[in-house]
């Protein structure tokens, strides 16, 4: 696949990459919530997984908004 340097192409690649990461986050957290509910409903450990992973996604968006990650390849 050819490397693109256009801002529009980079935005499109970022959007596709972010949506892929977010959908993985959502499905995994839903699965872990079900596992947590059926195995240990008194202790909600899944919130720490969701919080840590959500923080990573938030930092990814902040870096993109501040244009700090132009060298990143989104493929």
MDTraj code that builds the backbone (N, CA, C; nanometers):
import mdtraj as md
import numpy as np

residues = "UNK UNK UNK UNK UNK UNK UNK UNK UNK UNK UNK UNK UNK UNK UNK UNK UNK UNK UNK UNK UNK UNK UNK UNK UNK UNK UNK UNK UNK UNK UNK UNK UNK UNK UNK UNK UNK UNK UNK UNK UNK UNK UNK UNK UNK UNK UNK UNK UNK UNK UNK UNK UNK UNK UNK UNK UNK UNK UNK UNK UNK UNK UNK UNK UNK UNK UNK UNK UNK UNK UNK UNK UNK UNK UNK".split()
xyz = np.array([
    [0.0842, -0.1178, 0.0000],
    [0.0000, 0.0000, 0.0000],
    [0.0886, 0.1239, 0.0000],
    [0.0543, 0.2211, -0.0789],
    [0.1341, 0.3423, -0.0897],
    [0.1141, 0.4324, 0.0315],
    [0.2194, 0.5013, 0.0658],
    [0.2128, 0.5955, 0.1770],
    [0.1561, 0.7282, 0.1258],
    [0.0603, 0.7833, 0.1984],
    [-0.0018, 0.9084, 0.1574],
    [0.0393, 1.0194, 0.2526],
    [0.0565, 1.1402, 0.1989],
    [0.0956, 1.2538, 0.2804],
    [-0.0105, 1.3627, 0.2844],
    [-0.1187, 1.3435, 0.2156],
    [-0.2237, 1.4435, 0.2116],
    [-0.2955, 1.4491, 0.3470],
    [-0.3267, 1.5705, 0.3916],
    [-0.3983, 1.5874, 0.5192],
    [-0.5333, 1.5169, 0.5184],
    [-0.6040, 1.5232, 0.4060],
    [-0.7343, 1.4590, 0.3961],
    [-0.7212, 1.3077, 0.4087],
    [-0.6209, 1.2519, 0.3424],
    [-0.5989, 1.1079, 0.3511],
    [-0.5590, 1.0663, 0.4918],
    [-0.4772, 1.1477, 0.5586],
    [-0.4380, 1.1167, 0.6958],
    [-0.5573, 1.1214, 0.7903],
    [-0.6462, 1.2186, 0.7698],
    [-0.7680, 1.2261, 0.8527],
    [-0.8549, 1.1029, 0.8322],
    [-0.8688, 1.0636, 0.7054],
    [-0.9506, 0.9467, 0.6744],
    [-0.8904, 0.8208, 0.7368],
    [-0.7589, 0.8070, 0.7278],
    [-0.6928, 0.6919, 0.7874],
    [-0.7039, 0.6930, 0.9394],
    [-0.6911, 0.8124, 1.0000],
    [-0.7061, 0.8214, 1.1448],
    [-0.8468, 0.7826, 1.1871],
    [-0.9461, 0.8341, 1.1141],
    [-1.0845, 0.8050, 1.1487],
    [-1.1120, 0.6549, 1.1407],
    [-1.0639, 0.5916, 1.0362],
    [-1.0845, 0.4477, 1.0197],
    [-1.0120, 0.3700, 1.1296],
    [-0.8899, 0.4098, 1.1595],
    [-0.8132, 0.3436, 1.2643],
    [-0.8789, 0.3615, 1.4006],
    [-0.9253, 0.4838, 1.4293],
    [-0.9883, 0.5097, 1.5580],
    [-1.1187, 0.4318, 1.5728],
    [-1.1996, 0.4285, 1.4679],
    [-1.3246, 0.3536, 1.4760],
    [-1.2994, 0.2049, 1.4971],
    [-1.1950, 0.1533, 1.4354],
    [-1.1584, 0.0125, 1.4564],
    [-1.1188, -0.0099, 1.6023],
    [-1.0374, 0.0784, 1.6576],
    [-0.9953, 0.0653, 1.7973],
    [-1.1135, 0.0814, 1.8932],
    [-1.2019, 0.1765, 1.8640],
    [-1.3167, 0.1995, 1.9507],
    [-1.4127, 0.0815, 1.9485],
    [-1.4364, 0.0236, 1.8315],
    [-1.5270, -0.0917, 1.8250],
    [-1.4668, -0.2112, 1.8983],
    [-1.3358, -0.2289, 1.8905],
    [-1.2695, -0.3352, 1.9668],
    [-1.2848, -0.3105, 2.1160],
    [-1.2657, -0.1859, 2.1575],
    [-1.2834, -0.1467, 2.2977],
    [-1.4249, -0.1778, 2.3456],
    [-1.5232, -0.1389, 2.2672],
    [-1.6623, -0.1562, 2.3064],
    [-1.7003, -0.3036, 2.3187],
    [-1.6677, -0.3827, 2.2196],
    [-1.7028, -0.5251, 2.2218],
    [-1.6309, -0.5968, 2.3355],
    [-1.5024, -0.5657, 2.3537],
    [-1.4264, -0.6305, 2.4607],
    [-1.4799, -0.5931, 2.5982],
    [-1.5106, -0.4658, 2.6180],
    [-1.5631, -0.4221, 2.7476],
    [-1.7012, -0.4810, 2.7752],
    [-1.7838, -0.4931, 2.6732],
    [-1.9146, -0.5573, 2.6931],
    [-1.8980, -0.7041, 2.7304],
    [-1.8080, -0.7726, 2.6633],
    [-1.7814, -0.9125, 2.6958],
    [-1.7287, -0.9257, 2.8386],
    [-1.6321, -0.8413, 2.8759],
    [-1.5766, -0.8479, 3.0108],
    [-1.6792, -0.8105, 3.1176],
    [-1.7710, -0.7206, 3.0838],
    [-1.8782, -0.6858, 3.1775],
    [-1.9672, -0.8068, 3.2023],
    [-1.9988, -0.8815, 3.0968],
    [-2.0795, -1.0035, 3.1133],
    [-2.0044, -1.1072, 3.1967],
    [-1.8757, -1.1246, 3.1696],
    [-1.7952, -1.2182, 3.2486],
    [-1.7920, -1.1747, 3.3938],
    [-1.7717, -1.0467, 3.4178],
    [-1.7677, -0.9934, 3.5536],
    [-1.9009, -1.0136, 3.6249],
    [-2.0102, -0.9893, 3.5558],
    [-2.1431, -1.0033, 3.6154],
    [-2.1706, -1.1473, 3.6590],
    [-2.1330, -1.2433, 3.5741],
    [-2.1638, -1.3827, 3.6041],
    [-2.0630, -1.4485, 3.6981],
    [-1.9433, -1.3957, 3.7096],
    [-1.8430, -1.4599, 3.7946],
    [-1.8270, -1.3931, 3.9307],
    [-1.8293, -1.2611, 3.9342],
    [-1.8119, -1.1911, 4.0626],
    [-1.8888, -1.0597, 4.0615],
    [-2.0223, -1.0679, 4.0726],
    [-2.1029, -0.9446, 4.0636],
    [-2.0813, -0.8469, 4.1790],
    [-2.0229, -0.8909, 4.2880],
    [-1.9998, -0.8018, 4.4015],
    [-1.8779, -0.7135, 4.3846],
    [-1.7885, -0.7510, 4.2951],
    [-1.6639, -0.6762, 4.2732],
    [-1.6529, -0.6409, 4.1252],
    [-1.6734, -0.5151, 4.0918],
    [-1.6741, -0.4719, 3.9517],
    [-1.5352, -0.4301, 3.9064],
    [-1.4486, -0.5283, 3.8789],
    [-1.3126, -0.5032, 3.8333],
    [-1.3085, -0.4529, 3.6895],
    [-1.4145, -0.4773, 3.6138],
    [-1.4158, -0.4393, 3.4725],
    [-1.4061, -0.2881, 3.4535],
    [-1.4440, -0.2127, 3.5530],
    [-1.4368, -0.0664, 3.5402],
    [-1.2930, -0.0186, 3.5252],
    [-1.1963, -0.0897, 3.5862],
    [-1.0565, -0.0493, 3.5756],
    [-1.0024, -0.0764, 3.4356],
    [-1.0476, -0.1848, 3.3761],
    [-1.0087, -0.2148, 3.2381],
    [-1.0642, -0.1062, 3.1451],
    [-1.1928, -0.0756, 3.1603],
    [-1.2569, 0.0249, 3.0756],
    [-1.1953, 0.1633, 3.0974],
    [-1.1637, 0.1957, 3.2206],
    [-1.1040, 0.3264, 3.2508],
    [-0.9651, 0.3402, 3.1879],
    [-0.8828, 0.2402, 3.2023],
    [-0.7481, 0.2460, 3.1445],
    [-0.7503, 0.2512, 2.9934],
    [-0.8314, 0.1665, 2.9323],
    [-0.8391, 0.1621, 2.7872],
    [-0.9048, 0.2897, 2.7330],
    [-1.0067, 0.3392, 2.8029],
    [-1.0720, 0.4635, 2.7630],
    [-0.9772, 0.5821, 2.7703],
    [-0.8906, 0.5825, 2.8707],
    [-0.7896, 0.6888, 2.8823],
    [-0.6948, 0.6849, 2.7627],
    [-0.6558, 0.5663, 2.7207],
    [-0.5683, 0.5532, 2.6048],
    [-0.6369, 0.6084, 2.4799],
    [-0.7653, 0.5797, 2.4611],
    [-0.8385, 0.6319, 2.3456],
    [-0.8517, 0.7843, 2.3527],
    [-0.8745, 0.8350, 2.4711],
    [-0.8831, 0.9802, 2.4895],
    [-0.7507, 1.0482, 2.4557],
    [-0.6401, 0.9916, 2.5003],
    [-0.5092, 1.0485, 2.4695],
    [-0.4790, 1.0415, 2.3203],
    [-0.5255, 0.9385, 2.2544],
    [-0.5085, 0.9272, 2.1101],
    [-0.5802, 1.0423, 2.0382],
    [-0.7020, 1.0740, 2.0813],
    [-0.7775, 1.1841, 2.0219],
    [-0.7089, 1.3184, 2.0499],
    [-0.6626, 1.3378, 2.1717],
    [-0.5962, 1.4638, 2.2073],
    [-0.4704, 1.4835, 2.1241],
    [-0.3894, 1.3781, 2.1099],
    [-0.2690, 1.3891, 2.0268],
    [-0.3045, 1.4227, 1.8832],
    [-0.4119, 1.3642, 1.8329],
    [-0.4530, 1.3907, 1.6937],
    [-0.5015, 1.5353, 1.6791],
    [-0.5787, 1.5837, 1.7759],
    [-0.6298, 1.7204, 1.7693],
    [-0.5174, 1.8230, 1.7787],
    [-0.4118, 1.7896, 1.8497],
    [-0.2987, 1.8801, 1.8636],
    [-0.1932, 1.8572, 1.7562],
    [-0.2208, 1.7692, 1.6617],
    [-0.1293, 1.7350, 1.5520],
    [0.0086, 1.6943, 1.6016],
    [0.0115, 1.6153, 1.7064],
    [0.1384, 1.5683, 1.7615],
    [0.1786, 1.4324, 1.7057],
    [0.0981, 1.3744, 1.6188],
    [0.1271, 1.2381, 1.5750],
    [0.1299, 1.2259, 1.4226],
    [0.1827, 1.3250, 1.3552],
    [0.1880, 1.3224, 1.2089],
    [0.2744, 1.2095, 1.1564],
    [0.3726, 1.1649, 1.2348],
    [0.4605, 1.0592, 1.1878],
    [0.3980, 0.9207, 1.2056],
    [0.2844, 0.9120, 1.2695],
    [0.2199, 0.7829, 1.2950],
    [0.1564, 0.7276, 1.1660],
    [0.1741, 0.6000, 1.1437],
    [0.1155, 0.5330, 1.0290],
    [-0.0121, 0.4627, 1.0756],
    [-0.1278, 0.4978, 1.0205],
    [-0.2552, 0.4491, 1.0701],
    [-0.3014, 0.3188, 1.0055],
    [-0.2163, 0.2524, 0.9319],
    [-0.2591, 0.1272, 0.8684],
    [-0.2401, 0.0099, 0.9556],
])
top = md.Topology()
chain = top.add_chain()
for i, resn in enumerate(residues, 1):
    res = top.add_residue(resn, chain, resSeq=i)
    for name in ("N", "CA", "C"):
        top.add_atom(name, md.element.get_by_symbol(name[0]), res)
traj = md.Trajectory(xyz[None], top)
